[in-house]
């Protein structure tokens, strides 16, 4: 299973928010931000925190990538 957080990074650019600002506002650990940067899986709790801070839905910040294609 693969996931991409490109939508999250584009959204942050549009809102002129840095990754560090997001990390602090969402109260997530630095190593979790590293996982997001590497397109690694994170818990639903983390995604919920990010969605709450940004006022978005999961589909606005993450995308499932089918590795078989």
Backbone bond lengths (Angstrom), bond angles and torsions (degrees), N, CA, C in turn:
res aa  C-N    CA-C-N  psi(-1)  N-CA   C-N-CA  omega(-1)  CA-C   N-CA-C  phi
1 X - - - 1.448 - - 1.529 108.35 -
2 X 1.323 116.19 139.46 1.462 121.33 -179.86 1.520 109.66 -132.13
3 X 1.300 114.25 147.89 1.450 120.30 179.77 1.523 108.60 -135.71
4 X 1.328 115.84 148.16 1.458 121.52 178.03 1.526 108.61 -124.33
5 X 1.314 115.59 134.69 1.461 121.02 177.42 1.524 111.51 -106.95
6 X 1.330 117.25 21.91 1.468 121.31 178.70 1.527 111.71 -56.07
7 X 1.320 116.62 -36.62 1.468 120.25 179.36 1.527 110.87 -62.85
8 X 1.322 116.39 -36.85 1.461 120.86 178.43 1.522 110.00 -64.25
9 X 1.322 117.58 -46.82 1.464 120.84 -177.77 1.521 111.04 -65.00
10 X 1.338 117.59 -38.08 1.469 120.58 177.21 1.525 110.94 -65.84
11 X 1.325 115.83 -38.95 1.456 120.92 178.70 1.531 110.52 -64.19
12 X 1.315 117.06 -41.30 1.461 120.35 177.87 1.524 111.39 -63.19
13 X 1.316 116.80 -39.87 1.469 120.63 177.37 1.520 109.91 -62.83
14 X 1.333 117.07 -45.57 1.462 120.86 179.61 1.524 111.85 -60.31
15 X 1.321 116.43 -34.27 1.472 121.28 -178.07 1.524 112.74 -93.73
16 X 1.342 115.19 3.74 1.463 121.47 179.89 1.531 111.54 53.03
17 X 1.330 114.68 45.53 1.462 121.82 178.93 1.521 108.40 -116.92
18 X 1.315 116.88 135.11 1.460 120.22 178.58 1.528 110.10 -83.11
19 X 1.310 114.81 163.55 1.463 120.26 177.80 1.523 110.36 -64.39
20 X 1.306 116.76 -35.65 1.465 120.71 179.23 1.531 110.37 -66.75
21 X 1.332 116.59 -40.91 1.469 120.03 176.70 1.521 110.61 -59.92
22 X 1.328 115.99 -45.21 1.461 120.40 178.48 1.523 110.29 -60.22
23 X 1.323 116.35 -45.50 1.466 120.66 -179.30 1.523 111.06 -58.01
24 X 1.311 117.02 -43.61 1.463 120.73 -178.92 1.525 111.61 -70.17
25 X 1.327 117.60 -44.29 1.467 120.89 -178.76 1.522 112.05 -66.75
26 X 1.332 116.48 -36.23 1.461 120.52 -179.15 1.528 111.78 -87.18
27 X 1.322 116.39 -6.14 1.464 121.96 179.33 1.533 111.43 55.85
28 X 1.330 114.32 54.08 1.461 120.08 176.79 1.528 109.22 -114.39
29 X 1.306 116.32 153.40 1.464 122.33 -176.48 1.530 111.49 -73.83
30 X 1.333 116.50 152.16 1.467 119.98 177.69 1.528 113.46 -57.02
31 X 1.340 117.32 -37.50 1.471 119.09 -179.85 1.531 111.27 -67.86
32 X 1.325 117.22 -27.35 1.466 120.39 176.18 1.518 110.17 -69.68
33 X 1.324 116.47 -39.29 1.462 120.09 176.21 1.524 110.47 -62.65
34 X 1.322 116.50 -36.95 1.469 120.83 176.01 1.522 110.65 -61.97
35 X 1.329 117.02 -42.32 1.469 120.19 177.18 1.526 110.82 -61.15
36 X 1.316 116.84 -41.91 1.468 120.63 178.09 1.525 110.31 -62.35
37 X 1.326 116.98 -42.56 1.467 121.04 178.99 1.522 112.14 -61.43
38 X 1.320 116.14 -30.76 1.471 121.39 -178.65 1.525 112.76 -92.85
39 X 1.332 116.71 7.91 1.473 122.30 -177.89 1.519 111.51 56.68
40 X 1.321 116.53 39.33 1.453 121.80 175.96 1.527 109.15 -95.66
41 X 1.315 115.65 161.25 1.462 120.68 -179.17 1.522 110.85 -70.92
42 X 1.332 115.42 139.53 1.464 122.38 173.12 1.524 107.38 -127.90
43 X 1.316 116.48 167.48 1.465 120.18 -176.26 1.532 111.44 -71.93
44 X 1.313 114.17 158.61 1.465 120.19 176.62 1.523 110.62 -63.06
45 X 1.318 117.09 -30.36 1.463 121.07 178.13 1.523 110.56 -60.21
46 X 1.317 116.60 -42.92 1.466 121.45 178.46 1.516 110.16 -64.37
47 X 1.317 117.00 -46.00 1.465 120.15 179.41 1.529 111.11 -62.10
48 X 1.331 116.91 -37.18 1.467 120.89 177.51 1.525 110.98 -64.01
49 X 1.323 116.84 -41.99 1.465 120.65 178.18 1.526 111.19 -61.23
50 X 1.334 116.30 -43.91 1.465 121.04 179.90 1.524 110.26 -64.52
51 X 1.329 116.43 -44.90 1.467 120.23 178.98 1.525 111.12 -61.64
52 X 1.313 117.20 -38.97 1.463 121.19 179.40 1.532 110.65 -63.38
53 X 1.315 116.66 -45.66 1.467 121.27 -179.22 1.527 110.94 -64.19
54 X 1.323 116.69 -41.44 1.466 120.61 -175.75 1.531 113.44 -90.15
55 X 1.329 117.16 -11.37 1.462 120.20 -178.08 1.512 112.36 66.99
56 X 1.324 115.46 41.89 1.469 121.12 -176.69 1.524 110.99 -125.97
57 X 1.323 115.32 -177.44 1.457 122.99 175.91 1.530 107.91 -111.52
58 X 1.324 116.73 167.29 1.465 121.18 -178.16 1.525 112.70 -55.33
59 X 1.310 116.51 -41.78 1.462 120.79 -178.38 1.513 113.83 -65.48
60 X 1.329 116.64 -17.65 1.458 120.94 178.36 1.524 112.45 -81.45
61 X 1.338 117.50 -16.09 1.457 119.98 -176.23 1.535 113.96 -119.93
62 X 1.319 117.46 -18.75 1.464 120.59 -176.17 1.520 110.70 -138.85
63 X 1.323 114.53 155.48 1.467 120.39 -179.78 1.524 108.53 -142.46
64 X 1.322 115.84 134.91 1.459 121.77 175.75 1.516 108.71 -79.41
65 X 1.330 116.72 131.97 1.455 122.96 177.85 1.519 108.27 -113.89
66 X 1.320 116.36 122.73 1.464 121.21 178.88 1.527 107.91 -80.48
67 X 1.313 116.56 113.00 1.459 121.81 -177.35 1.518 113.23 -71.92
68 X 1.330 118.46 -16.26 1.461 122.09 -177.72 1.518 112.92 -78.29
69 X 1.296 117.69 -12.04 1.478 120.62 -176.93 1.495 110.93 -87.97
